[in-house]
Structures are given as C-alpha cells and as structure tokens.
Amino acid sequence: MVDVWLEVENGHFSSAMSPIIFQTFVVPYFLGGKTDTKIVEENLEKLKTALDVYEARLSKFKYLAGDFVSLADISHVPAAYYLLGGPHASVLDAYPHVKAWIAEVLDRPSVKKVAQLMKMPSA
C-alpha cells in the first residue's frame, strides 16, 4: 500500500502542487516575475480532485498506508509545508481528514527539524 500512495503522491498531489509552488513562491520571490494565476487555478482544481481521493482514504485510516506512519505520508511533507504556508492553504478547509493528517505529519519532531531548513519568504 505504501507503493500505491507514493505513486498517487507523485502522479496527482505533487504534480498539482509543483506548479502552484513555482508560481506562488519561485516566480515572484526568486525570479522577480508575476504569478500566472491561470496556472495556479488550473492546478488547484487538479489538487482538489486528488484531495477528494485522499479525504475518502483518510476518513477510514489514520495514515495513507493504514494505521501507521510511513514514507507514503512523509513524502507529502515538502508540498504540504508550502501549501500551508502559502495563500492557498484554505483549500484544505473542505477536506477535514486531509487537514488533520497533514497537521499531524507536520507535527512530528523529525519533520519540524526539516521544516526549519525550509523557511520561505512571506506569501
């Protein structure tokens, strides 16, 4: 089950989050450009489709692969961290199980240490 959710993360969650992160943080803060809101909106819709699947899974299990934390959960940390720290964090409000899962994963001591290295500019 871990392998399945790693594939879902790569093919659906991160593939939607990468353009959002790039447009929200990299373009304005590192490239001095303007965020392409069309790209962001298109990928937010893709993200919502993925989050529907996550919400269904996490309504039955505490973590993606079952009732234990695994690499399937931890692999979501970078994108989830930037999602929560950015202007689109409210997208998670419609997904209470996903929101609680992300909060729990990000609250792990090891993840907090890594997050210290991931500081970002204010959105």
C-alpha angles and dihedrals in degrees: 000000000000090000091050093054092044087058091047090049092050098041101039116010101040094033088061095038098049095067090042092053092044093050095040101044114008100046098049101031104035105022098034092231136127122266113252099229092191091061091046094049093047091052094044087059090051089048092052090053090053092044090056088062092045092049091053092049096044092049086067103034134036092227134021098259094039135286095332131075113249143164086277088069098037092051088068094059101095097049094038091050092054092042091056092045095049139073094268100059090114089072085082093060090084091055109058096172092049091046092051092046093051091047091051094047092047090049093063112115093235092050091049089056091052091045089060086066093049100064112153138195117269111274 
